[in-house]
Structure formats: structure tokens, C-alpha cells
Amino acid sequence: MGPSAVLLEVLDLEQNWNFDYDYINIPTYLSQDLFIYTASFLNTISSLLLDQCEIVHLAGFLFDEKVVIANRVLVPNLIGMDGLK
């Protein structure tokens, strides 16, 4: 059973009242739990699972910010690793 299938089972109100956690073999009541998922691309998540989720988009770095980070951190680290001055 893949991760999406397990999450769908956990989110199903008819099943999550007595979810059997296989690793520790303890029945668990999950209806009061909060699940947080992370993903870079929504198109890789099944539509059935997306229908059960609230999507919160978080902004990443802007291109200009990435250039500053590269110039201040990445380039100096790479130069130091190569022994260049």
C-alpha cells in the first residue's frame, strides 16, 4: 500500500476511528489528529487525496534572492572546496 492510499485510509472518517497502526500494532483513533503534508508539485498527488486537503501555498525565494544567496554563500564555498582564490 503506497503513501497516498494510507493517507486516504487515515482521512476516511469511517475507517480512522479504529486505524490499526501496523508498526506498533495498536489501534488508534485519528479523527482529532492534524496531518501536515509537504509537496513541491501538486500534480503528483492523487485528486482523491487533494480533495481531502486544504492547500496552503508558501512562497519560496525570488530569483534575485537566489542570486544573492549564490554569490554570498554557494560560490565562496565552491571556490574554497576547489582550493581557488
C-alpha positions, 0 to 999 in steps of 0.5 A, spaced: 500 500 500 503 506 497 503 513 501 497 516 498 492 510 499 494 510 507 493 517 507 486 516 504 485 510 509 487 515 515 482 521 512 476 516 511 472 518 517 469 511 517 475 507 517 480 512 522 476 511 528 479 504 529 486 505 524 490 499 526 497 502 526 501 496 523 508 498 526 506 498 533 500 494 532 495 498 536 489 501 534 488 508 534 483 513 533 485 519 528 479 523 527 482 529 532 489 528 529 492 534 524 496 531 518 501 536 515 503 534 508 509 537 504 509 537 496 513 541 491 508 539 485 501 538 486 500 534 480 503 528 483 498 527 488 492 523 487 485 528 486 482 523 491 487 525 496 487 533 494 480 533 495 481 531 502 486 537 503 486 544 504 492 547 500 496 552 503 501 555 498 508 558 501 512 562 497 519 560 496 525 565 494 525 570 488 530 569 483 534 575 485 534 572 492 537 566 489 542 570 486 544 573 492 544 567 496 549 564 490 554 569 490 554 570 498 554 563 500 554 557 494 560 560 490 565 562 496 564 555 498 565 552 491 571 556 490 574 554 497 572 546 496 576 547 489 582 550 493 581 557 488 582 564 490 
